Amino acid sequence: MDESRQMPRKKHILLFTVLAVTAAIVWLAVWAVRARSSMYAYDTRRDHVYDFRRSGAIVTDLPLRDGRVVLSRRHGSDHTAFLKVDVDAAWSGRLFQPRIVIAGEKRSVTQYLEHGAAGIRYLNISSLPPDSAGGLTLRGKYAAVRDQTVQLVMFRNPSPGAMKILVVAPHPDDAEIAAYGLYSDNRRSHIVTVTAGDAGPNNYDEISLAKARQYLKKGQLRTWNSITVPLLGGIPSEQIVNLGFFDATLASMYRSRSLPVRGRFTQASDISTFRRQNVSSLGCGLTGGADWHSLVANLEYLLRQIGPDAIVAPYPALDKHPDHKLSSIALFEAIRKAGMTRGRLYLYTNHFVLNAYYPYGEAGSAVTLPPNSRKPVYFDGIYSHALSHDKQVDKLFALEAMNDLRLDTEWRFAGGAVGLAIASLKRDASGKEKSYFRSAVRSNELFFVVEIENLYNEKILNEIKGEL
C-alpha cells in the first residue's frame, strides 16, 4: 500500500485513540465526582454550627492574614483547642479530598474536609504547639483559606492519667476504635463490652459448618478478642469483662424489657453462651438473662464495683447504630439507679449519624468536630486525646488483632480474592473507604464531655439520647 495513504490513516487512529482515552478520563472523573458527592447526606457547603456558650469554653477572636494567625493564648497538654475558620474548597476539591495543613514551628497536622466543602469548619490544633512567636500557618490543598477573623476555642480538661476510666463498648473492637489511646494511657482503665459480637456479616460462611455454628464461632472469637486485646494496651485481665449479651438484639430488649431474647443468628438463649469466657472476677457478679432489666442491673453492679471517675461510651444522638445508642441508654439508666452524680461522661461516635465515612481523610490526620448544621449538640466540654506516632502504630496493631476487622475468609480462594480486589479498586476510585484502619488510627481521639450530674436533667438527657 502507498505509504502516503497510510499516514492519514495512522493519524486518524491516533486521533481516535486520544479522543477515546480523553472521553474515558472525563467519564471517570465525572463518575468519581458524583460518587464522592453521594457520600454526604447533607449539604457540604453549609456552615458547621456549634454553640459553646454553655460549655465554659474560652473563645477569642483573632486575625488571620496571609495564612498566618498569632494566638493570643497558649494551649498546653491539658487544653483542647480549635480554630473556627471559614474555608472554601477549590473546584478540584470536588474530585480530591480538600485539606488544611496547620503548621507550628516544629510540627504540623492535617485536617481533611468534605469534598466541595465551604463555610465554617473547626480545625483541631490541640496537639500542635504554636511557634516561639505564638503563631500557626494555615495552608490549603484543594481548598482556600482567605484573610478573615477566626476564633480560637479552648477547653481545659483534667489529665486522664489522674482518673479511673471505665470504657463501655457495645461490641468487641468499639473500645479500641474509639479510645485505645485514652485507655492505654491509664492502667486504671476498665473495659466493659456489652455484646459478644455474634451478628453482622458472616465472615466465616466458607467454613464447612451450619450457619448457626458459624455465628457461634464468630461470637466466641470476638468475645475472646474483647477480653484479650486490651492486654496489648497494658490493661490487666482483671479489669476486662464481656457481658455476653447477643449482638443486634438490644432494640428488641429495649422494647420488651422483661422478655429474654435469643441470638439473632445463633438462636442461643443461654446468657452464659459467651459470658463464660470471662477470666476476670468481675464476671462472677454478672446475673440475670438476656433481657433489658438484666443489662441495666449488670451495668449498675459494675459501676458500684469499679467506681469510675470517667465513663467512655457512645453518644446516642450522634451514633446511628442501635446497639451503640442503647448501650449508652442502658448505662444512663444504671447511673441513675446507682445514684451516681460525680464524674464525667466522655462520649464518642463510631457510626456517625450523618455519614459513615467520618472522620474524613487519611490515617494519621486530625479528628475534629463532626458535621452539624441542624440540631444543637449538647456538651459541657470537649476533649481531644493526643496520640503519638508510636501510639498510633500500637492502635493499628490492636485493631489488626480484632478478627472482625480483617478480610473475609473468602480471600483464601481465587474467586473470592479477585472479588475482594475488584471491590477494593471500586472503593478507592469512589473514595468510599469505611475501614477503621483509616478512620480510627489518627493523631487524636475526640470526645464530647458531659457532667454525670446533668443526666438527672430530663431536657439534657433527652438531647443526649436523641431519636431512638
Salt bridges, closest charged atoms under 4 A:
ASP43 OD1 - ARG45 NE 3.09
ASP51 OD2 - ARG53 NH2 2.78
ASP78 OD1 - HIS79 ND1 2.92
ASP78 OD2 - ARG156 NE 2.84
ASP86 OD2 - ARG146 NH2 2.84
GLU114 OE2 - HIS48 NE2 2.88
GLU114 OE1 - ARG121 NE 3.07
ASP131 OD2 - ARG68 NH2 2.80
ASP173 OD2 - ARG222 NH2 3.00
ASP174 OD2 - HIS171 ND1 3.05
ASP174 OD2 - HIS324 NE2 3.10
ASP185 OD2 - HIS385 NE2 2.75
ASP185 OD1 - LYS391 NZ 3.04
ASP247 OD1 - HIS171 NE2 3.11
ASP270 OD2 - ARG276 NH2 3.91
GLU300 OE2 - ARG304 NH2 2.88
GLU300 OE1 - LYS337 NZ 3.89
ASP319 OD2 - HIS324 ND1 3.16
ASP323 OD2 - HIS171 NE2 2.91
GLU333 OE2 - ARG257 NH2 3.07
ASP390 OD1 - HIS389 ND1 3.93
GLU400 OE2 - ARG406 NE 3.66
ASP404 OD1 - LYS218 NZ 3.30
ASP404 OD2 - ARG222 NH1 3.59
ASP428 OD1 - ARG427 NE 3.43
GLU433 OE1 - ARG427 NE 2.93
GLU445 OE2 - LYS395 NZ 2.79
GLU451 OE2 - ARG344 NE 3.02
GLU458 OE2 - ARG336 NH2 2.75
GLU463 OE1 - ARG54 NH2 3.37
GLU463 OE2 - LYS459 NZ 3.06
GLU467 OE2 - LYS375 NZ 2.99
